[in-house]
């Protein structure tokens, strides 16, 4: 397969890319990565966000949720955006993240804007990504659950050198390769 043929398998996501280009997104991720530079446990930088996006999209496909790929990616990219505020003020990152995500999504260039329903689902996923709630099994209502499950599944606790000092209880840790 040629490079153009491979590239055609993964079409661009201009709406999700608009989130990546947002200056507030970049500043927040820089702040998170700076705050976690010496952290021995899981980090919440761009690598983590993309891991969550990929796992959530795979689940979206496997369970037939029917959520557009760029919506899943936008939610995953934004799910930990509030950590920059949490580290600075102590406000929970899911609440701060929902506020920041709403601001970012509300100011994306009109050509790349998500629908009002998609924006609401993305903000709900950011706000609810620490639980396993979801009001539906398919469609946009499944997005918070997809992000929550992917967020937890993205953690390779089974290979972590800091596992014994991690604050996660043993029953939450991923102790087997499963994703």
Residue pairs with C-beta under 8 A, 6 or more apart in sequence:
13 69
13 70
13 73
14 70
14 111
14 112
15 70
15 71
15 74
15 108
15 112
15 113
15 114
16 69
16 70
16 73
16 74
16 77
17 112
18 108
18 109
18 112
19 25
19 74
19 77
19 78
19 104
19 105
19 108
20 26
20 77
22 104
22 107
22 108
24 100
24 103
24 104
25 77
25 78
25 81
25 104
27 84
28 81
28 82
28 83
28 84
28 100
29 45
29 46
29 49
29 81
29 84
31 84
31 87
31 88
32 44
32 45
32 80
32 83
32 84
32 87
33 43
33 45
33 46
35 83
35 84
35 87
36 43
36 44
36 45
40 161
40 162
40 165
41 160
41 162
41 165
41 166
41 167
42 48
42 155
42 160
44 80
44 83
48 80
48 154
49 76
49 77
49 79
49 80
50 76
50 77
51 150
51 154
52 76
52 79
52 147
52 150
52 151
52 154
53 72
53 73
53 76
53 77
53 150
54 150
55 149
55 150
55 153
55 154
55 179
56 72
56 75
56 76
56 146
56 147
56 149
56 150
57 69
57 72
57 73
59 65
59 146
59 149
59 150
60 66
60 67
60 69
60 72
60 142
60 146
63 137
63 138
63 142
64 138
65 137
65 138
65 139
65 142
65 143
65 146
66 138
66 139
67 121
67 139
67 140
67 142
67 143
67 146
68 118
71 114
71 118
71 121
71 122
71 140
71 143
72 143
72 146
74 105
74 114
74 122
75 121
75 122
75 125
75 126
75 143
75 146
75 147
76 147
76 150
78 97
78 100
78 101
78 104
78 105
78 122
78 126
79 97
79 125
79 126
79 129
79 147
79 151
80 93
80 97
81 93
81 96
81 97
81 100
81 101
81 104
81 126
82 91
82 92
82 93
82 94
82 95
82 96
82 97
82 98
82 99
82 100
82 126
83 93
83 97
84 96
85 91
85 93
85 96
85 97
85 100
86 92
86 93
86 96
89 96
94 126
94 127
94 128
94 129
94 130
95 127
97 126
97 127
98 123
98 124
98 126
98 127
101 122
101 123
101 126
102 119
102 123
105 113
105 114
105 119
105 122
105 123
106 119
108 114
114 122
117 140
118 140
120 140
121 140
121 141
121 143
122 143
124 143
124 144
125 143
125 144
125 146
125 147
126 147
127 144
128 134
128 144
128 147
128 148
129 144
129 147
129 148
129 151
130 148
130 151
131 144
131 148
132 145
132 148
132 149
133 144
133 145
133 148
134 141
134 142
134 143
134 144
134 145
134 146
134 148
135 141
136 142
150 179
152 172
152 174
153 174
153 178
153 179
154 179
155 173
155 174
156 174
156 177
157 163
157 166
157 168
157 173
157 174
157 175
158 174
158 175
158 176
158 177
160 166
163 173
166 173
